[in-house]
Amino acid sequence: MPKTTQLRTYTVRDGLLDEWVRRWESDIVPLRLELGFEIGGAWIDRERNQFVWLISYDGPETFTERNALYWSSPARKDMDLDPDDYLVSTDDRTVERSY
């Protein structure tokens, strides 16, 4: 399968941006990496209370199939992390590198 990259923009609930970033770094990133995803970077937009990051997958499955594996994994369930507790909205866009 070709490499798929998503640009993800999350609008975070007021007062929870730093806590979300800590949870993302400590819980989400290690499992994503373990499952073969690549993290292309992450940025905080404090003015808009947003968290922006790039995630890619280049493996035998589609991004969608691998993402489903992430969400159904026992490790993900053990995180006790419901994104709805932190996020007001999400915007996930599949993007292609042009430069």
NULO-249486 format. One record per atom (N, C-alpha, C, O, CB): residue number from 0; residue in three letters; x, y, z. Coordinates in steps of 0.05 Angstrom, whole numbers, plus 5000, padded with zeros to 4 digits. Glycine has a CB too. Example, Ala and Ser with C-alpha at 12.3 -4.5 7.8 and 13.67 -1.06 7.14 Angstrom:
<pts>
+-----+------+------+------+------+
! seq ! type !    X !    Y !    Z !
+-----+------+------+------+------+
!   0 !  ALA ! 5264 ! 4886 ! 5156 !
!   0 !  ALA ! 5246 ! 4910 ! 5156 !
!   0 !  ALA ! 5264 ! 4934 ! 5156 !
!   0 !  ALA ! 5285 ! 4934 ! 5169 !
!   0 !  ALA ! 5226 ! 4911 ! 5181 !
!   1 !  SER ! 5257 ! 4955 ! 5142 !
!   1 !  SER ! 5273 ! 4979 ! 5143 !
!   1 !  SER ! 5258 ! 5001 ! 5157 !
!   1 !  SER ! 5268 ! 5023 ! 5161 !
!   1 !  SER ! 5282 ! 4988 ! 5114 !
+-----+------+------+------+------+
</pts>
This chain:
<pts>
+-----+------+------+------+------+
! seq ! type !    X !    Y !    Z !
+-----+------+------+------+------+
!   0 !  MET ! 5017 ! 4976 ! 5000 !
!   0 !  MET ! 5000 ! 5000 ! 5000 !
!   0 !  MET ! 5018 ! 5025 ! 5000 !
!   0 !  MET ! 5039 ! 5025 ! 5012 !
!   0 !  MET ! 4981 ! 5000 ! 5024 !
!   1 !  PRO ! 5009 ! 5046 ! 4987 !
!   1 !  PRO ! 5024 ! 5071 ! 4988 !
!   1 !  PRO ! 5023 ! 5084 ! 5015 !
!   1 !  PRO ! 5004 ! 5080 ! 5030 !
!   1 !  PRO ! 5015 ! 5090 ! 4966 !
!   2 !  LYS ! 5043 ! 5099 ! 5021 !
!   2 !  LYS ! 5044 ! 5114 ! 5046 !
!   2 !  LYS ! 5021 ! 5134 ! 5047 !
!   2 !  LYS ! 5015 ! 5148 ! 5028 !
!   2 !  LYS ! 5071 ! 5129 ! 5050 !
!   3 !  THR ! 5007 ! 5134 ! 5070 !
!   3 !  THR ! 4985 ! 5153 ! 5075 !
!   3 !  THR ! 4993 ! 5171 ! 5098 !
!   3 !  THR ! 5002 ! 5162 ! 5118 !
!   3 !  THR ! 4958 ! 5138 ! 5080 !
!   4 !  THR ! 4988 ! 5197 ! 5094 !
!   4 !  THR ! 4994 ! 5216 ! 5115 !
!   4 !  THR ! 4968 ! 5233 ! 5120 !
!   4 !  THR ! 4955 ! 5241 ! 5102 !
!   4 !  THR ! 5017 ! 5235 ! 5107 !
!   5 !  GLN ! 4963 ! 5236 ! 5146 !
!   5 !  GLN ! 4940 ! 5253 ! 5154 !
!   5 !  GLN ! 4951 ! 5277 ! 5170 !
!   5 !  GLN ! 4968 ! 5274 ! 5187 !
!   5 !  GLN ! 4920 ! 5237 ! 5170 !
!   6 !  LEU ! 4939 ! 5300 ! 5164 !
!   6 !  LEU ! 4943 ! 5324 ! 5180 !
!   6 !  LEU ! 4918 ! 5326 ! 5198 !
!   6 !  LEU ! 4896 ! 5328 ! 5188 !
!   6 !  LEU ! 4946 ! 5350 ! 5161 !
!   7 !  ARG ! 4923 ! 5325 ! 5223 !
!   7 !  ARG ! 4901 ! 5325 ! 5243 !
!   7 !  ARG ! 4902 ! 5351 ! 5259 !
!   7 !  ARG ! 4922 ! 5358 ! 5271 !
!   7 !  ARG ! 4903 ! 5300 ! 5261 !
!   8 !  THR ! 4879 ! 5364 ! 5260 !
!   8 !  THR ! 4876 ! 5388 ! 5276 !
!   8 !  THR ! 4854 ! 5384 ! 5296 !
!   8 !  THR ! 4831 ! 5378 ! 5289 !
!   8 !  THR ! 4870 ! 5413 ! 5258 !
!   9 !  TYR ! 4861 ! 5386 ! 5321 !
!   9 !  TYR ! 4842 ! 5382 ! 5343 !
!   9 !  TYR ! 4838 ! 5408 ! 5358 !
!   9 !  TYR ! 4857 ! 5422 ! 5366 !
!   9 !  TYR ! 4852 ! 5360 ! 5362 !
!  10 !  THR ! 4813 ! 5416 ! 5361 !
!  10 !  THR ! 4807 ! 5439 ! 5378 !
!  10 !  THR ! 4801 ! 5427 ! 5406 !
!  10 !  THR ! 4784 ! 5410 ! 5409 !
!  10 !  THR ! 4782 ! 5455 ! 5367 !
!  11 !  VAL ! 4816 ! 5437 ! 5425 !
!  11 !  VAL ! 4816 ! 5426 ! 5452 !
!  11 !  VAL ! 4798 ! 5443 ! 5471 !
!  11 !  VAL ! 4797 ! 5467 ! 5468 !
!  11 !  VAL ! 4845 ! 5423 ! 5464 !
!  12 !  ARG ! 4785 ! 5430 ! 5490 !
!  12 !  ARG ! 4768 ! 5444 ! 5509 !
!  12 !  ARG ! 4785 ! 5464 ! 5525 !
!  12 !  ARG ! 4809 ! 5459 ! 5531 !
!  12 !  ARG ! 4754 ! 5424 ! 5528 !
!  13 !  ASP ! 4773 ! 5486 ! 5532 !
!  13 !  ASP ! 4787 ! 5507 ! 5547 !
!  13 !  ASP ! 4799 ! 5496 ! 5572 !
!  13 !  ASP ! 4787 ! 5481 ! 5587 !
!  13 !  ASP ! 4768 ! 5530 ! 5554 !
!  14 !  GLY ! 4825 ! 5503 ! 5577 !
!  14 !  GLY ! 4839 ! 5495 ! 5601 !
!  14 !  GLY ! 4851 ! 5467 ! 5600 !
!  14 !  GLY ! 4864 ! 5459 ! 5619 !
!  14 !  GLY ! 4821 ! 5497 ! 5624 !
!  15 !  LEU ! 4847 ! 5452 ! 5578 !
!  15 !  LEU ! 4857 ! 5425 ! 5577 !
!  15 !  LEU ! 4879 ! 5420 ! 5557 !
!  15 !  LEU ! 4888 ! 5397 ! 5553 !
!  15 !  LEU ! 4834 ! 5406 ! 5571 !
!  16 !  LEU ! 4888 ! 5441 ! 5543 !
!  16 !  LEU ! 4908 ! 5438 ! 5522 !
!  16 !  LEU ! 4934 ! 5425 ! 5532 !
!  16 !  LEU ! 4943 ! 5405 ! 5520 !
!  16 !  LEU ! 4914 ! 5464 ! 5509 !
!  17 !  ASP ! 4945 ! 5434 ! 5553 !
!  17 !  ASP ! 4970 ! 5423 ! 5563 !
!  17 !  ASP ! 4967 ! 5394 ! 5573 !
!  17 !  ASP ! 4984 ! 5377 ! 5568 !
!  17 !  ASP ! 4981 ! 5440 ! 5586 !
!  18 !  GLU ! 4944 ! 5389 ! 5586 !
!  18 !  GLU ! 4939 ! 5362 ! 5595 !
!  18 !  GLU ! 4935 ! 5343 ! 5571 !
!  18 !  GLU ! 4945 ! 5320 ! 5572 !
!  18 !  GLU ! 4914 ! 5361 ! 5613 !
!  19 !  TRP ! 4921 ! 5352 ! 5551 !
!  19 !  TRP ! 4918 ! 5336 ! 5526 !
!  19 !  TRP ! 4945 ! 5329 ! 5514 !
!  19 !  TRP ! 4950 ! 5306 ! 5507 !
!  19 !  TRP ! 4900 ! 5350 ! 5506 !
!  20 !  VAL ! 4963 ! 5349 ! 5512 !
!  20 !  VAL ! 4989 ! 5345 ! 5500 !
!  20 !  VAL ! 5005 ! 5324 ! 5517 !
!  20 !  VAL ! 5018 ! 5307 ! 5505 !
!  20 !  VAL ! 5005 ! 5371 ! 5498 !
!  21 !  ARG ! 5003 ! 5326 ! 5543 !
!  21 !  ARG ! 5018 ! 5307 ! 5560 !
!  21 !  ARG ! 5007 ! 5279 ! 5555 !
!  21 !  ARG ! 5023 ! 5260 ! 5552 !
!  21 !  ARG ! 5015 ! 5314 ! 5590 !
!  22 !  ARG ! 4981 ! 5276 ! 5554 !
!  22 !  ARG ! 4969 ! 5249 ! 5550 !
!  22 !  ARG ! 4976 ! 5239 ! 5522 !
!  22 !  ARG ! 4982 ! 5215 ! 5519 !
!  22 !  ARG ! 4938 ! 5250 ! 5553 !
!  23 !  TRP ! 4975 ! 5256 ! 5502 !
!  23 !  TRP ! 4982 ! 5248 ! 5475 !
!  23 !  TRP ! 5011 ! 5238 ! 5474 !
!  23 !  TRP ! 5016 ! 5217 ! 5462 !
!  23 !  TRP ! 4978 ! 5272 ! 5455 !
!  24 !  GLU ! 5029 ! 5253 ! 5486 !
!  24 !  GLU ! 5057 ! 5245 ! 5486 !
!  24 !  GLU ! 5062 ! 5219 ! 5502 !
!  24 !  GLU ! 5078 ! 5202 ! 5493 !
!  24 !  GLU ! 5074 ! 5267 ! 5498 !
!  25 !  SER ! 5050 ! 5216 ! 5525 !
!  25 !  SER ! 5056 ! 5193 ! 5542 !
!  25 !  SER ! 5041 ! 5168 ! 5534 !
!  25 !  SER ! 5051 ! 5146 ! 5539 !
!  25 !  SER ! 5050 ! 5200 ! 5570 !
!  26 !  ASP ! 5017 ! 5171 ! 5524 !
!  26 !  ASP ! 5000 ! 5148 ! 5518 !
!  26 !  ASP ! 4996 ! 5141 ! 5489 !
!  26 !  ASP ! 5000 ! 5119 ! 5480 !
!  26 !  ASP ! 4973 ! 5152 ! 5531 !
!  27 !  ILE ! 4989 ! 5161 ! 5473 !
!  27 !  ILE ! 4982 ! 5157 ! 5445 !
!  27 !  ILE ! 5006 ! 5152 ! 5428 !
!  27 !  ILE ! 5007 ! 5132 ! 5413 !
!  27 !  ILE ! 4966 ! 5180 ! 5435 !
!  28 !  VAL ! 5026 ! 5169 ! 5430 !
!  28 !  VAL ! 5050 ! 5167 ! 5413 !
!  28 !  VAL ! 5064 ! 5139 ! 5415 !
!  28 !  VAL ! 5069 ! 5127 ! 5395 !
!  28 !  VAL ! 5070 ! 5189 ! 5420 !
!  29 !  PRO ! 5070 ! 5130 ! 5439 !
!  29 !  PRO ! 5083 ! 5104 ! 5441 !
!  29 !  PRO ! 5068 ! 5081 ! 5427 !
!  29 !  PRO ! 5080 ! 5064 ! 5414 !
!  29 !  PRO ! 5089 ! 5096 ! 5469 !
!  30 !  LEU ! 5042 ! 5080 ! 5431 !
!  30 !  LEU ! 5026 ! 5059 ! 5419 !
!  30 !  LEU ! 5025 ! 5062 ! 5388 !
!  30 !  LEU ! 5027 ! 5043 ! 5374 !
!  30 !  LEU ! 4998 ! 5058 ! 5430 !
!  31 !  ARG ! 5022 ! 5086 ! 5379 !
!  31 !  ARG ! 5022 ! 5091 ! 5350 !
!  31 !  ARG ! 5048 ! 5082 ! 5338 !
!  31 !  ARG ! 5048 ! 5068 ! 5317 !
!  31 !  ARG ! 5017 ! 5121 ! 5344 !
!  32 !  LEU ! 5070 ! 5088 ! 5350 !
!  32 !  LEU ! 5096 ! 5080 ! 5340 !
!  32 !  LEU ! 5099 ! 5050 ! 5341 !
!  32 !  LEU ! 5110 ! 5038 ! 5322 !
!  32 !  LEU ! 5119 ! 5093 ! 5356 !
!  33 !  GLU ! 5091 ! 5038 ! 5362 !
!  33 !  GLU ! 5092 ! 5009 ! 5365 !
!  33 !  GLU ! 5076 ! 4995 ! 5343 !
!  33 !  GLU ! 5084 ! 4973 ! 5334 !
!  33 !  GLU ! 5081 ! 5000 ! 5392 !
!  34 !  LEU ! 5055 ! 5007 ! 5334 !
!  34 !  LEU ! 5038 ! 4995 ! 5313 !
!  34 !  LEU ! 5046 ! 5003 ! 5285 !
!  34 !  LEU ! 5032 ! 4997 ! 5266 !
!  34 !  LEU ! 5009 ! 5003 ! 5318 !
!  35 !  GLY ! 5069 ! 5016 ! 5282 !
!  35 !  GLY ! 5081 ! 5021 ! 5256 !
!  35 !  GLY ! 5074 ! 5048 ! 5244 !
!  35 !  GLY ! 5080 ! 5054 ! 5221 !
!  35 !  GLY ! 5072 ! 5001 ! 5238 !
!  36 !  PHE ! 5061 ! 5066 ! 5259 !
!  36 !  PHE ! 5055 ! 5092 ! 5249 !
!  36 !  PHE ! 5080 ! 5110 ! 5253 !
!  36 !  PHE ! 5098 ! 5104 ! 5269 !
!  36 !  PHE ! 5031 ! 5105 ! 5264 !
!  37 !  GLU ! 5082 ! 5131 ! 5237 !
!  37 !  GLU ! 5103 ! 5151 ! 5240 !
!  37 !  GLU ! 5089 ! 5177 ! 5249 !
!  37 !  GLU ! 5068 ! 5184 ! 5239 !
!  37 !  GLU ! 5120 ! 5155 ! 5214 !
!  38 !  ILE ! 5102 ! 5192 ! 5267 !
!  38 !  ILE ! 5092 ! 5218 ! 5275 !
!  38 !  ILE ! 5111 ! 5238 ! 5262 !
!  38 !  ILE ! 5135 ! 5239 ! 5268 !
!  38 !  ILE ! 5091 ! 5221 ! 5306 !
!  39 !  GLY ! 5100 ! 5255 ! 5244 !
!  39 !  GLY ! 5116 ! 5274 ! 5229 !
!  39 !  GLY ! 5120 ! 5301 ! 5244 !
!  39 !  GLY ! 5134 ! 5318 ! 5233 !
!  39 !  GLY ! 5103 ! 5280 ! 5203 !
!  40 !  GLY ! 5108 ! 5304 ! 5267 !
!  40 !  GLY ! 5111 ! 5328 ! 5282 !
!  40 !  GLY ! 5085 ! 5335 ! 5295 !
!  40 !  GLY ! 5064 ! 5325 ! 5288 !
!  40 !  GLY ! 5121 ! 5351 ! 5265 !
!  41 !  ALA ! 5086 ! 5353 ! 5315 !
!  41 !  ALA ! 5062 ! 5362 ! 5329 !
!  41 !  ALA ! 5067 ! 5391 ! 5337 !
!  41 !  ALA ! 5089 ! 5399 ! 5345 !
!  41 !  ALA ! 5056 ! 5344 ! 5354 !
!  42 !  TRP ! 5045 ! 5407 ! 5336 !
!  42 !  TRP ! 5047 ! 5435 ! 5342 !
!  42 !  TRP ! 5023 ! 5443 ! 5359 !
!  42 !  TRP ! 5001 ! 5432 ! 5357 !
!  42 !  TRP ! 5048 ! 5451 ! 5316 !
!  43 !  ILE ! 5028 ! 5463 ! 5376 !
!  43 !  ILE ! 5007 ! 5475 ! 5392 !
!  43 !  ILE ! 5001 ! 5503 ! 5382 !
!  43 !  ILE ! 5019 ! 5519 ! 5379 !
!  43 !  ILE ! 5015 ! 5475 ! 5423 !
!  44 !  ASP ! 4976 ! 5509 ! 5377 !
!  44 !  ASP ! 4966 ! 5535 ! 5370 !
!  44 !  ASP ! 4950 ! 5545 ! 5394 !
!  44 !  ASP ! 4926 ! 5541 ! 5395 !
!  44 !  ASP ! 4950 ! 5535 ! 5343 !
!  45 !  ARG ! 4963 ! 5559 ! 5412 !
!  45 !  ARG ! 4950 ! 5568 ! 5437 !
!  45 !  ARG ! 4928 ! 5589 ! 5431 !
!  45 !  ARG ! 4908 ! 5589 ! 5445 !
!  45 !  ARG ! 4970 ! 5579 ! 5456 !
!  46 !  GLU ! 4932 ! 5605 ! 5411 !
!  46 !  GLU ! 4913 ! 5626 ! 5405 !
!  46 !  GLU ! 4886 ! 5614 ! 5397 !
!  46 !  GLU ! 4865 ! 5625 ! 5404 !
!  46 !  GLU ! 4923 ! 5643 ! 5382 !
!  47 !  ARG ! 4886 ! 5591 ! 5383 !
!  47 !  ARG ! 4861 ! 5578 ! 5375 !
!  47 !  ARG ! 4854 ! 5554 ! 5392 !
!  47 !  ARG ! 4834 ! 5540 ! 5387 !
!  47 !  ARG ! 4864 ! 5569 ! 5346 !
!  48 !  ASN ! 4871 ! 5549 ! 5413 !
!  48 !  ASN ! 4867 ! 5525 ! 5430 !
!  48 !  ASN ! 4867 ! 5500 ! 5414 !
!  48 !  ASN ! 4849 ! 5482 ! 5417 !
!  48 !  ASN ! 4841 ! 5528 ! 5447 !
!  49 !  GLN ! 4886 ! 5498 ! 5395 !
!  49 !  GLN ! 4887 ! 5475 ! 5377 !
!  49 !  GLN ! 4914 ! 5460 ! 5380 !
!  49 !  GLN ! 4935 ! 5471 ! 5387 !
!  49 !  GLN ! 4883 ! 5484 ! 5349 !
!  50 !  PHE ! 4911 ! 5434 ! 5373 !
!  50 !  PHE ! 4934 ! 5416 ! 5372 !
!  50 !  PHE ! 4935 ! 5404 ! 5344 !
!  50 !  PHE ! 4915 ! 5393 ! 5335 !
!  50 !  PHE ! 4933 ! 5393 ! 5394 !
!  51 !  VAL ! 4957 ! 5407 ! 5330 !
!  51 !  VAL ! 4960 ! 5399 ! 5303 !
!  51 !  VAL ! 4983 ! 5379 ! 5300 !
!  51 !  VAL ! 5004 ! 5383 ! 5311 !
!  51 !  VAL ! 4965 ! 5423 ! 5284 !
!  52 !  TRP ! 4978 ! 5356 ! 5286 !
!  52 !  TRP ! 4999 ! 5337 ! 5283 !
!  52 !  TRP ! 4997 ! 5322 ! 5257 !
!  52 !  TRP ! 4975 ! 5321 ! 5244 !
!  52 !  TRP ! 4998 ! 5317 ! 5306 !
!  53 !  LEU ! 5019 ! 5310 ! 5249 !
!  53 !  LEU ! 5020 ! 5293 ! 5225 !
!  53 !  LEU ! 5025 ! 5264 ! 5233 !
!  53 !  LEU ! 5042 ! 5258 ! 5249 !
!  53 !  LEU ! 5043 ! 5303 ! 5206 !
!  54 !  ILE ! 5009 ! 5246 ! 5221 !
!  54 !  ILE ! 5012 ! 5218 ! 5226 !
!  54 !  ILE ! 5012 ! 5204 ! 5199 !
!  54 !  ILE ! 4996 ! 5210 ! 5182 !
!  54 !  ILE ! 4990 ! 5207 ! 5245 !
!  55 !  SER ! 5031 ! 5184 ! 5196 !
!  55 !  SER ! 5033 ! 5169 ! 5171 !
!  55 !  SER ! 5034 ! 5140 ! 5176 !
!  55 !  SER ! 5041 ! 5131 ! 5198 !
!  55 !  SER ! 5058 ! 5178 ! 5155 !
!  56 !  TYR ! 5026 ! 5125 ! 5156 !
!  56 !  TYR ! 5029 ! 5096 ! 5157 !
!  56 !  TYR ! 5037 ! 5086 ! 5129 !
!  56 !  TYR ! 5025 ! 5094 ! 5109 !
!  56 !  TYR ! 5003 ! 5082 ! 5166 !
!  57 !  ASP ! 5058 ! 5069 ! 5129 !
!  57 !  ASP ! 5068 ! 5058 ! 5104 !
!  57 !  ASP ! 5073 ! 5029 ! 5109 !
!  57 !  ASP ! 5096 ! 5021 ! 5116 !
!  57 !  ASP ! 5094 ! 5073 ! 5094 !
!  58 !  GLY ! 5053 ! 5012 ! 5104 !
!  58 !  GLY ! 5056 ! 4984 ! 5110 !
!  58 !  GLY ! 5038 ! 4967 ! 5093 !
!  58 !  GLY ! 5027 ! 4977 ! 5073 !
!  58 !  GLY ! 5050 ! 4978 ! 5139 !
!  59 !  PRO ! 5036 ! 4942 ! 5100 !
!  59 !  PRO ! 5020 ! 4923 ! 5083 !
!  59 !  PRO ! 4990 ! 4928 ! 5083 !
!  59 !  PRO ! 4976 ! 4921 ! 5064 !
!  59 !  PRO ! 5026 ! 4895 ! 5092 !
!  60 !  GLU ! 4980 ! 4941 ! 5104 !
!  60 !  GLU ! 4952 ! 4947 ! 5106 !
!  60 !  GLU ! 4946 ! 4976 ! 5097 !
!  60 !  GLU ! 4965 ! 4991 ! 5094 !
!  60 !  GLU ! 4941 ! 4942 ! 5135 !
!  61 !  THR ! 4921 ! 4982 ! 5094 !
!  61 !  THR ! 4914 ! 5010 ! 5089 !
!  61 !  THR ! 4916 ! 5026 ! 5116 !
!  61 !  THR ! 4916 ! 5014 ! 5138 !
!  61 !  THR ! 4886 ! 5013 ! 5077 !
!  62 !  PHE ! 4917 ! 5052 ! 5114 !
!  62 !  PHE ! 4917 ! 5068 ! 5138 !
!  62 !  PHE ! 4892 ! 5063 ! 5154 !
!  62 !  PHE ! 4893 ! 5060 ! 5179 !
!  62 !  PHE ! 4919 ! 5098 ! 5130 !
!  63 !  THR ! 4869 ! 5060 ! 5141 !
!  63 !  THR ! 4844 ! 5055 ! 5154 !
!  63 !  THR ! 4845 ! 5029 ! 5170 !
!  63 !  THR ! 4835 ! 5028 ! 5192 !
!  63 !  THR ! 4821 ! 5055 ! 5134 !
!  64 !  GLU ! 4855 ! 5008 ! 5157 !
!  64 !  GLU ! 4857 ! 4982 ! 5171 !
!  64 !  GLU ! 4875 ! 4983 ! 5195 !
!  64 !  GLU ! 4869 ! 4973 ! 5216 !
!  64 !  GLU ! 4867 ! 4960 ! 5151 !
!  65 !  ARG ! 4898 ! 4997 ! 5192 !
!  65 !  ARG ! 4917 ! 4998 ! 5214 !
!  65 !  ARG ! 4906 ! 5016 ! 5236 !
!  65 !  ARG ! 4911 ! 5011 ! 5260 !
!  65 !  ARG ! 4944 ! 5009 ! 5204 !
!  66 !  ASN ! 4892 ! 5037 ! 5229 !
!  66 !  ASN ! 4880 ! 5054 ! 5249 !
!  66 !  ASN ! 4858 ! 5039 ! 5265 !
!  66 !  ASN ! 4856 ! 5043 ! 5289 !
!  66 !  ASN ! 4867 ! 5079 ! 5236 !
!  67 !  ALA ! 4843 ! 5022 ! 5251 !
!  67 !  ALA ! 4823 ! 5006 ! 5265 !
!  67 !  ALA ! 4837 ! 4987 ! 5285 !
!  67 !  ALA ! 4827 ! 4982 ! 5307 !
!  67 !  ALA ! 4807 ! 4989 ! 5245 !
!  68 !  LEU ! 4860 ! 4976 ! 5278 !
!  68 !  LEU ! 4876 ! 4959 ! 5296 !
!  68 !  LEU ! 4884 ! 4975 ! 5321 !
!  68 !  LEU ! 4883 ! 4965 ! 5343 !
!  68 !  LEU ! 4900 ! 4947 ! 5282 !
!  69 !  TYR ! 4893 ! 5000 ! 5317 !
!  69 !  TYR ! 4900 ! 5017 ! 5339 !
!  69 !  TYR ! 4876 ! 5020 ! 5358 !
!  69 !  TYR ! 4879 ! 5016 ! 5383 !
!  69 !  TYR ! 4909 ! 5045 ! 5329 !
!  70 !  TRP ! 4853 ! 5027 ! 5348 !
!  70 !  TRP ! 4830 ! 5032 ! 5365 !
!  70 !  TRP ! 4819 ! 5007 ! 5379 !
!  70 !  TRP ! 4808 ! 5009 ! 5400 !
!  70 !  TRP ! 4808 ! 5045 ! 5348 !
!  71 !  SER ! 4823 ! 4984 ! 5367 !
!  71 !  SER ! 4813 ! 4959 ! 5379 !
!  71 !  SER ! 4833 ! 4945 ! 5396 !
!  71 !  SER ! 4827 ! 4925 ! 5409 !
!  71 !  SER ! 4804 ! 4941 ! 5357 !
!  72 !  SER ! 4858 ! 4956 ! 5398 !
!  72 !  SER ! 4879 ! 4942 ! 5413 !
!  72 !  SER ! 4873 ! 4944 ! 5443 !
!  72 !  SER ! 4863 ! 4963 ! 5453 !
!  72 !  SER ! 4906 ! 4954 ! 5406 !
!  73 !  PRO ! 4881 ! 4923 ! 5457 !
!  73 !  PRO ! 4878 ! 4923 ! 5487 !
!  73 !  PRO ! 4893 ! 4946 ! 5499 !
!  73 !  PRO ! 4884 ! 4958 ! 5519 !
!  73 !  PRO ! 4888 ! 4897 ! 5498 !
!  74 !  ALA ! 4917 ! 4953 ! 5488 !
!  74 !  ALA ! 4932 ! 4975 ! 5499 !
!  74 !  ALA ! 4917 ! 5002 ! 5497 !
!  74 !  ALA ! 4919 ! 5018 ! 5515 !
!  74 !  ALA ! 4960 ! 4977 ! 5485 !
!  75 !  ARG ! 4903 ! 5006 ! 5475 !
!  75 !  ARG ! 4888 ! 5030 ! 5472 !
!  75 !  ARG ! 4865 ! 5031 ! 5492 !
!  75 !  ARG ! 4859 ! 5052 ! 5503 !
!  75 !  ARG ! 4877 ! 5033 ! 5443 !
!  76 !  LYS ! 4852 ! 5008 ! 5495 !
!  76 !  LYS ! 4830 ! 5007 ! 5515 !
!  76 !  LYS ! 4840 ! 5012 ! 5543 !
!  76 !  LYS ! 4826 ! 5024 ! 5559 !
!  76 !  LYS ! 4815 ! 4980 ! 5513 !
!  77 !  ASP ! 4864 ! 5002 ! 5549 !
!  77 !  ASP ! 4875 ! 5005 ! 5576 !
!  77 !  ASP ! 4884 ! 5034 ! 5582 !
!  77 !  ASP ! 4889 ! 5041 ! 5606 !
!  77 !  ASP ! 4899 ! 4987 ! 5579 !
!  78 !  MET ! 4886 ! 5051 ! 5562 !
!  78 !  MET ! 4894 ! 5079 ! 5567 !
!  78 !  MET ! 4874 ! 5094 ! 5584 !
!  78 !  MET ! 4882 ! 5114 ! 5598 !
!  78 !  MET ! 4897 ! 5093 ! 5540 !
!  79 !  ASP ! 4849 ! 5086 ! 5584 !
!  79 !  ASP ! 4828 ! 5101 ! 5598 !
!  79 !  ASP ! 4829 ! 5131 ! 5589 !
!  79 !  ASP ! 4830 ! 5149 ! 5606 !
!  79 !  ASP ! 4832 ! 5099 ! 5629 !
!  80 !  LEU ! 4829 ! 5134 ! 5563 !
!  80 !  LEU ! 4831 ! 5161 ! 5551 !
!  80 !  LEU ! 4809 ! 5164 ! 5530 !
!  80 !  LEU ! 4811 ! 5152 ! 5508 !
!  80 !  LEU ! 4859 ! 5166 ! 5539 !
!  81 !  ASP ! 4789 ! 5179 ! 5536 !
!  81 !  ASP ! 4767 ! 5185 ! 5517 !
!  81 !  ASP ! 4772 ! 5212 ! 5505 !
!  81 !  ASP ! 4771 ! 5232 ! 5519 !
!  81 !  ASP ! 4739 ! 5184 ! 5532 !
!  82 !  PRO ! 4778 ! 5213 ! 5479 !
!  82 !  PRO ! 4784 ! 5239 ! 5466 !
!  82 !  PRO ! 4761 ! 5259 ! 5470 !
!  82 !  PRO ! 4767 ! 5283 ! 5471 !
!  82 !  PRO ! 4788 ! 5235 ! 5437 !
!  83 !  ASP ! 4737 ! 5250 ! 5472 !
!  83 !  ASP ! 4715 ! 5269 ! 5476 !
!  83 !  ASP ! 4716 ! 5284 ! 5502 !
!  83 !  ASP ! 4704 ! 5305 ! 5505 !
!  83 !  ASP ! 4688 ! 5253 ! 5475 !
!  84 !  ASP ! 4731 ! 5274 ! 5521 !
!  84 !  ASP ! 4735 ! 5289 ! 5546 !
!  84 !  ASP ! 4753 ! 5313 ! 5542 !
!  84 !  ASP ! 4752 ! 5332 ! 5558 !
!  84 !  ASP ! 4748 ! 5270 ! 5567 !
!  85 !  TYR ! 4769 ! 5313 ! 5521 !
!  85 !  TYR ! 4788 ! 5334 ! 5515 !
!  85 !  TYR ! 4782 ! 5351 ! 5491 !
!  85 !  TYR ! 4787 ! 5375 ! 5490 !
!  85 !  TYR ! 4815 ! 5323 ! 5513 !
!  86 !  LEU ! 4771 ! 5338 ! 5470 !
!  86 !  LEU ! 4769 ! 5351 ! 5444 !
!  86 !  LEU ! 4741 ! 5361 ! 5438 !
!  86 !  LEU ! 4721 ! 5347 ! 5442 !
!  86 !  LEU ! 4778 ! 5332 ! 5423 !
!  87 !  VAL ! 4739 ! 5386 ! 5428 !
!  87 !  VAL ! 4714 ! 5398 ! 5420 !
!  87 !  VAL ! 4708 ! 5389 ! 5391 !
!  87 !  VAL ! 4685 ! 5382 ! 5385 !
!  87 !  VAL ! 4715 ! 5429 ! 5421 !
!  88 !  SER ! 4729 ! 5388 ! 5374 !
!  88 !  SER ! 4726 ! 5380 ! 5347 !
!  88 !  SER ! 4752 ! 5369 ! 5336 !
!  88 !  SER ! 4773 ! 5375 ! 5346 !
!  88 !  SER ! 4715 ! 5403 ! 5329 !
!  89 !  THR ! 4750 ! 5354 ! 5314 !
!  89 !  THR ! 4774 ! 5344 ! 5300 !
!  89 !  THR ! 4770 ! 5348 ! 5271 !
!  89 !  THR ! 4748 ! 5347 ! 5260 !
!  89 !  THR ! 4778 ! 5313 ! 5307 !
!  90 !  ASP ! 4792 ! 5353 ! 5257 !
!  90 !  ASP ! 4792 ! 5355 ! 5228 !
!  90 !  ASP ! 4816 ! 5338 ! 5218 !
!  90 !  ASP ! 4839 ! 5346 ! 5222 !
!  90 !  ASP ! 4795 ! 5385 ! 5219 !
!  91 !  ASP ! 4810 ! 5315 ! 5206 !
!  91 !  ASP ! 4831 ! 5297 ! 5196 !
!  91 !  ASP ! 4830 ! 5299 ! 5166 !
!  91 !  ASP ! 4810 ! 5294 ! 5153 !
!  91 !  ASP ! 4825 ! 5267 ! 5206 !
!  92 !  ARG ! 4853 ! 5306 ! 5154 !
!  92 !  ARG ! 4856 ! 5308 ! 5125 !
!  92 !  ARG ! 4878 ! 5291 ! 5115 !
!  92 !  ARG ! 4901 ! 5292 ! 5126 !
!  92 !  ARG ! 4860 ! 5338 ! 5117 !
!  93 !  THR ! 4872 ! 5275 ! 5095 !
!  93 !  THR ! 4893 ! 5260 ! 5082 !
!  93 !  THR ! 4907 ! 5279 ! 5063 !
!  93 !  THR ! 4895 ! 5291 ! 5046 !
!  93 !  THR ! 4882 ! 5235 ! 5067 !
!  94 !  VAL ! 4934 ! 5281 ! 5065 !
!  94 !  VAL ! 4950 ! 5299 ! 5049 !
!  94 !  VAL ! 4972 ! 5285 ! 5035 !
!  94 !  VAL ! 4980 ! 5263 ! 5042 !
!  94 !  VAL ! 4961 ! 5321 ! 5067 !
!  95 !  GLU ! 4982 ! 5298 ! 5014 !
!  95 !  GLU ! 5004 ! 5287 ! 4998 !
!  95 !  GLU ! 5027 ! 5307 ! 5000 !
!  95 !  GLU ! 5023 ! 5331 ! 4998 !
!  95 !  GLU ! 4996 ! 5282 ! 4969 !
!  96 !  ARG ! 5051 ! 5297 ! 5002 !
!  96 !  ARG ! 5075 ! 5314 ! 5003 !
!  96 !  ARG ! 5080 ! 5326 ! 4975 !
!  96 !  ARG ! 5080 ! 5311 ! 4956 !
!  96 !  ARG ! 5099 ! 5299 ! 5013 !
!  97 !  SER ! 5084 ! 5352 ! 4974 !
!  97 !  SER ! 5090 ! 5364 ! 4948 !
!  97 !  SER ! 5119 ! 5376 ! 4948 !
!  97 !  SER ! 5129 ! 5382 ! 4926 !
!  97 !  SER ! 5070 ! 5386 ! 4942 !
!  98 !  TYR ! 5131 ! 5378 ! 4971 !
!  98 !  TYR ! 5158 ! 5388 ! 4972 !
!  98 !  TYR ! 5172 ! 5376 ! 4996 !
!  98 !  TYR ! 5196 ! 5382 ! 5001 !
!  98 !  TYR ! 5158 ! 5419 ! 4974 !
+-----+------+------+------+------+
</pts>
